[in-house]
Amino acid sequence: MAVFRVKARIWNSLNPSRSRDEELLVDTGAIYTVIPRDVLEALNIKILRYARLRLADNRVIEKPVGEIDIEIEGYRASATPAVFGDPDTYILGSVTMEQLGLTPDPITRKLKPAEALLMKLS
C-alpha cells in the first residue's frame, strides 16, 4: 500500500473549542488512531482504558486510549478511539476510517467514500 497523509481536525467532544488541525499518516495496518500524548492532553482527552498493542517488531506494549471527535474532508466521526502515542506519531487507524466511512485509495493516494455492506435477513 502506498503511504500518504491526510489533513484532519480533531477535538474533544465535551469541549469542541479545544481542537487541533493535524496531518495523519494513513495506516491500514493500524487498528487505532494514534495521536501524541501531549496533543491529547492539551485537548483534555481523558484516558478511558488501556489497550495491549502489538508493534511491527512483534513486541506487545500497553498504552492509554481515549476518545476524540474527528473530521476529514467533510466526513465526521464521534468518539473514535485514540491511543496516547509517542511524540510526532500521528496515525489514522482502520477503526476511525470505518467510522468515517472512508477507505484509502493507493492509486490516487487519497481517502474515498467506502461502499458499505448491508445484510438482509430473510
N, C-alpha and C positions, 0 to 999 in steps of 0.2 A: 504494500500500500504506500502511495506517495504521502509524504509528510507535509502538512500545511497548517497554517494558523488561521484563527478567526477572531474577529473583534466581538467582545461580549460586554454587557453591562450586568454587574452582579450587585445585589443589595440584600439588606436584612428586611424580611417581610414585616417584622414588628416595628421597623422604623425605616421606611423607604427613602428618607432623606440621607441615610447612610448608604451611599452607593459608590461604585468604582467602575471605571471603564478599563478593561484588561484585554490582553491578547492571549488566547489559549491555544495550545498545541492539540490538534485533533488526534486522538489515540484510540483506535477501535479495540486495542488490546487492554485498555484500562477500563475497569468496571465503573469506578467512581471518578468524579471530577476532583481535581486536586488544586488547591489554592494555598499560597504560602500562609503559614500560621499568623504572621504579623498582619497580613491583609484581613484575614477573617476576624482577628481580634479587634482591629480598627473598626470593622463593621459591627462589632459587638455580637458576633455569632456565638451562640452557646454550644458547648460540647454536649451532645446527646448520648453518645455511646462511643465505644472503641471497636475498631474493626481489625481483624487479622488480615494482612495483605502480603501476597507473595510477590517478590521482586524478580526482575529478569534473571538475576544470578541464582535464583531458587531459594534465597533466604526468605524467612517469614518474619515480618515485623508487625507491631501493633501501633495504630495511630488513632487519634481522636477524630470523630466525624460530627459535623453539624449539618444544618440545612440552610441553603441560600435560595433566593429567587434569582432568575437569570433571563436575559433577553439576548437573542442572537438573530440578526437580520429580520426583526419584527416578530419572531416566534418567542413566546414566553413559557416558562415553567416555574411552578412554585414548589417550595420545599424539596428541592433536589439535594441529595446527599453531597457533601463536600468534605474531603479529607483535609485536615490541618497539615499542610505539607511543608517541605523544606523551602528556604529562601529561593526565589527565582524559579519555582516549579509551578507552572500553570498548565494544567492538562484538562481537556474536555473529555470526560469518560462516556461510555456507552449508555449508562442509565440516564444521564442528562440528555444525551442525543435522542433517546427513545421518548423521554418525556416531552421534548421539544417537537417531536415528530419529524426529525431531520436525520439524514443519512449522508455519510461522506461519499463524494464522487471523486475517485482517484484520477480520472482523466482531466476534469476541469479544476481539480483541487479546491472545490467548494462544497458546502453543505447544500443538499437539495431536499425538498419535501419527500418523506418516506411514504410508500404505499403500505398502509396497514391492512392486516388480515382481519376479517370479521367472520366468525364461525357461527353457523346457524345450526341449532339442534333440531332434529325432526321429532 
